[in-house]
Amino acid sequence: MNVELAKPFIKATTDILSMMAMVTPTPGKPFVKKGNSATGDVTGVVGFTGNVNGSVSISFEKACAAQIVKNMLGGDIQDIIQDVKDAVGEITNMVSGQARAGLIEMGYKLSGSTPTVIMGDNHTIAHVTTGPVMAIPFKTDHGNFTIEFAFD
């Protein structure tokens, strides 16, 4: 897998979380993921179609997701589960959109789906591709999260 493909995802993630949630994530080294277990407790997934098909997911640990939601909503949380679900879906949508723009500059033609959010301990992520899944771990002051992406 081309590690250059990770760059738009890293940039989009850093830009979006810094702007929307006042959180500065630190990316780790991208790696090829084995298995389909999520690294976090709540995951947003967006599918891609175009001249390649694929998907991107962002999987947050509970504490990290909760802090991001608090920052985005200014602490005004009505229903933590619904607010986390909505925020993770919105972040995944924004990150995938900005990353998609970067991938388009690299010659890809992609459209994105509506985000799906999966919550729960030990859930799995099914990237509907035959290619390898690239994972990028991130650290924040409030916990960790991982972005995964795969293309056919």
C-alpha positions as a printed NumPy array, in Angstrom:
array([[  0.   ,   0.   ,   0.   ],
       [  1.187,   3.505,  -0.847],
       [  1.998,   5.349,   2.413],
       [  1.533,   8.663,   0.543],
       [ -2.208,   7.954,   0.734],
       [ -1.988,   8.461,   4.526],
       [ -0.988,  12.13 ,   4.189],
       [ -4.433,  13.55 ,   3.266],
       [ -6.001,  11.607,   6.162],
       [ -3.402,  12.856,   8.664],
       [ -3.772,  16.458,   7.51 ],
       [ -7.587,  16.331,   7.474],
       [ -7.746,  14.762,  10.943],
       [ -5.363,  17.292,  12.472],
       [ -7.143,  20.243,  10.795],
       [-10.689,  19.159,  11.677],
       [-10.07 ,  18.192,  15.317],
       [ -7.985,  21.31 ,  15.978],
       [-10.665,  23.563,  14.483],
       [-13.877,  21.837,  15.62 ],
       [-12.869,  20.385,  18.994],
       [ -9.777,  22.336,  20.086],
       [ -7.897,  19.016,  20.278],
       [ -4.419,  18.657,  18.781],
       [ -3.851,  15.02 ,  17.799],
       [ -0.353,  13.608,  17.328],
       [ -0.138,  11.021,  14.547],
       [  1.853,   7.836,  14.984],
       [  3.411,   5.661,  12.309],
       [  0.963,   4.234,   9.741],
       [  0.826,   0.435,   9.592],
       [ -1.076,  -2.327,   7.802],
       [ -3.818,  -3.543,  10.128],
       [ -4.442,  -7.222,  10.739],
       [ -7.96 ,  -8.381,  11.635],
       [-11.134,  -6.319,  11.873],
       [-11.378,  -5.471,  15.598],
       [-11.855,  -1.776,  16.317],
       [ -9.191,  -0.075,  18.43 ],
       [-11.757,   2.193,  20.086],
       [-15.239,   2.165,  21.579],
       [-17.027,   4.343,  19.019],
       [-16.283,   4.308,  15.286],
       [-17.468,   6.385,  12.352],
       [-17.266,   4.828,   8.863],
       [-17.635,   6.424,   5.413],
       [-17.558,   4.451,   2.162],
       [-15.959,   5.715,  -1.056],
       [-16.929,   5.025,  -4.653],
       [-15.312,   6.261,  -7.845],
       [-12.334,   5.127,  -9.883],
       [-11.502,   3.06 ,  -6.763],
       [-13.822,   1.838,  -4.023],
       [-12.976,   1.881,  -0.359],
       [-13.733,   3.228,   3.08 ],
       [-12.353,   5.242,   5.957],
       [-13.075,   4.806,   9.648],
       [-12.164,   6.733,  12.791],
       [-12.308,   4.755,  16.021],
       [-12.177,   6.706,  19.313],
       [-11.589,   5.535,  22.869],
       [-14.517,   6.559,  25.144],
       [-12.608,   9.268,  27.043],
       [-11.284,  10.822,  23.836],
       [-14.731,  10.853,  22.181],
       [-16.358,  12.348,  25.292],
       [-13.8  ,  15.177,  25.5  ],
       [-14.15 ,  15.977,  21.803],
       [-17.944,  16.161,  22.208],
       [-17.635,  18.405,  25.284],
       [-15.293,  20.733,  23.38 ],
       [-17.512,  20.797,  20.283],
       [-20.693,  21.468,  22.277],
       [-19.146,  23.803,  24.833],
       [-19.951,  21.348,  27.623],
       [-23.693,  21.489,  26.859],
       [-24.313,  17.736,  26.651],
       [-27.945,  16.595,  26.701],
       [-27.607,  12.897,  25.893],
       [-23.981,  11.706,  25.967],
       [-24.61 ,   8.606,  23.85 ],
       [-26.55 ,  10.427,  21.132],
       [-24.202,  13.452,  21.238],
       [-21.116,  11.214,  20.881],
       [-22.754,   9.312,  18.025],
       [-23.669,  12.55 ,  16.216],
       [-20.24 ,  14.157,  16.794],
       [-18.269,  11.09 ,  15.667],
       [-20.427,  10.848,  12.54 ],
       [-19.885,  14.536,  11.787],
       [-16.119,  14.375,  12.412],
       [-15.827,  11.272,  10.214],
       [-17.81 ,  13.041,   7.48 ],
       [-15.636,  16.196,   7.645],
       [-12.338,  14.273,   7.781],
       [-13.355,  12.009,   4.898],
       [-14.452,  15.032,   2.852],
       [-11.197,  16.931,   3.352],
       [ -9.093,  13.785,   2.811],
       [-11.096,  13.021,  -0.324],
       [-10.178,  16.49 ,  -1.677],
       [ -6.509,  15.646,  -1.09 ],
       [ -6.918,  12.272,  -2.807],
       [ -8.639,  13.963,  -5.772],
       [ -5.511,  16.143,  -6.134],
       [ -3.539,  12.864,  -6.327],
       [ -5.696,  11.727,  -9.267],
       [ -8.456,   9.766,  -7.553],
       [-12.113,  10.384,  -8.388],
       [-14.153,   9.683,  -5.253],
       [-17.601,  10.236,  -3.799],
       [-18.385,   9.56 ,  -0.148],
       [-21.36 ,   7.92 ,   1.533],
       [-23.283,   9.083,   4.577],
       [-21.357,   8.172,   7.751],
       [-22.354,   5.183,   9.855],
       [-21.473,   5.099,  13.571],
       [-20.815,   1.88 ,  15.498],
       [-20.655,   1.936,  19.3  ],
       [-19.749,  -0.691,  21.875],
       [-16.882,  -2.581,  23.436],
       [-14.985,  -4.957,  21.14 ],
       [-16.913,  -4.085,  17.961],
       [-15.539,  -4.833,  14.514],
       [-15.053,  -2.715,  11.397],
       [-15.689,  -4.265,   7.991],
       [-13.857,  -2.39 ,   5.241],
       [-15.594,  -3.716,   2.14 ],
       [-12.412,  -3.944,   0.077],
       [-10.04 ,  -6.68 ,  -0.954],
       [ -6.959,  -4.52 ,  -0.387],
       [ -4.961,  -4.074,   2.804],
       [ -6.261,  -1.789,   5.559],
       [ -3.883,   1.054,   6.493],
       [ -4.171,   2.271,  10.09 ],
       [ -2.842,   5.522,  11.567],
       [ -2.805,   5.747,  15.373],
       [ -3.249,   9.174,  16.998],
       [ -2.661,  10.331,  20.567],
       [ -4.381,  13.244,  22.315],
       [ -4.278,  14.576,  25.87 ],
       [ -7.691,  12.911,  26.354],
       [ -7.052,   9.455,  24.893],
       [ -6.306,   7.799,  21.605],
       [ -8.007,   7.118,  18.297],
       [ -7.156,   5.376,  15.052],
       [ -7.986,   6.187,  11.453],
       [ -8.193,   3.271,   9.045],
       [ -8.632,   3.354,   5.301],
       [ -8.687,   0.826,   2.501],
       [ -9.099,   0.967,  -1.271],
       [ -9.6  ,  -1.723,  -3.915]])
